[in-house]
Amino acid sequence: MTLKITEKDDSIIFSVRVVPRASKSEIVGEHDGALRVRIASPPVDGAANAELVRLFAKTFGVSKSEIEITGGQTSKSKQIKISGVTAEKIQSLA
């Protein structure tokens, strides 16, 4: 299965499946159409969401302000919107 990515207005939207409290923060590939991401932070007070944004900013070379969690703020399954990144760059990580 491949990652489901929507391109819209110079940005991409895709699903992420977060695994909190991992030993380190890393992107581990695709799972059920979503990008599977291990996050070292616990899911408390938005710490995991902040770490997720930091990880994507570092991975894709964009500022944190260009990354938005558009759905699933308190869920392990989230919708992410990143401006200024192509779908090909995301696909290469899956």
Residue pairs with C-beta under 8 A, 6 or more apart in sequence:
1 30
1 32
1 33
2 30
2 33
2 91
2 94
3 14
3 15
3 30
3 33
3 34
3 35
3 90
3 91
3 94
4 14
4 15
4 33
4 34
5 12
5 13
5 14
5 87
5 90
5 91
6 12
6 13
6 14
7 13
7 86
7 87
10 83
10 84
11 81
11 82
11 83
11 84
11 85
12 81
12 82
12 85
12 86
12 87
12 90
13 70
13 79
13 80
13 81
14 34
14 35
14 79
14 80
14 90
15 33
15 34
15 35
15 77
15 78
15 79
15 80
16 34
16 35
16 36
16 37
16 52
16 77
16 78
16 79
16 80
17 31
17 32
17 34
17 35
17 36
17 37
17 76
17 77
18 37
18 39
18 43
18 48
18 52
18 76
18 77
18 78
19 28
19 36
19 37
19 38
19 39
19 76
20 39
20 41
20 42
20 43
20 48
20 76
21 39
21 40
21 41
21 42
21 43
22 38
22 39
22 40
23 38
23 40
24 38
24 40
25 37
25 38
25 39
25 40
25 41
25 51
25 54
25 55
26 37
26 38
26 55
27 35
27 36
27 37
27 38
27 55
27 59
27 93
28 36
28 37
28 38
29 35
29 36
29 93
29 94
30 36
30 94
34 77
35 90
35 93
35 94
37 52
37 55
39 48
39 51
39 52
39 55
40 51
41 47
41 48
41 50
41 51
42 48
43 74
43 76
49 69
49 73
49 78
52 69
52 78
52 80
53 64
53 67
53 69
54 64
56 62
56 67
56 80
56 82
57 63
57 64
57 66
57 67
59 93
60 82
60 85
60 89
62 82
62 83
62 84
62 85
66 82
66 83
66 84
67 80
67 81
67 82
67 83
68 80
68 81
68 82
69 78
69 79
69 80
69 81
70 79
70 80
70 81
71 78
71 79
72 78
72 79
